[in-house]
Amino acid sequence: MGGHCGPRRAMSLEEEIEMLGKMKEHLEANLANVTERLEKLKA
């Protein structure tokens, strides 16, 4: 298994902020791609 196979522990605030920030960047990139594709299809 990976390095996170021990008992689950609560994330620290800093870890949660970092994880959510990365998720937000990923979602914003996906949204930009979807928007671009949609505009191309409408054109």
C-alpha positions, 0 to 999 in steps of 0.5 A: 500500500501507499504511505497512508495506510496507518490509522486515519488521523484528522488533518491539520488545518494547514494540511486541509488548506493545502489540499483544498487549494490544490483541489480548487486549482484542479477544478478551476483548470477543468472548468476553464477547459469545459468553458473553452470546449463549450464556446467552440461548440457554440461558435 
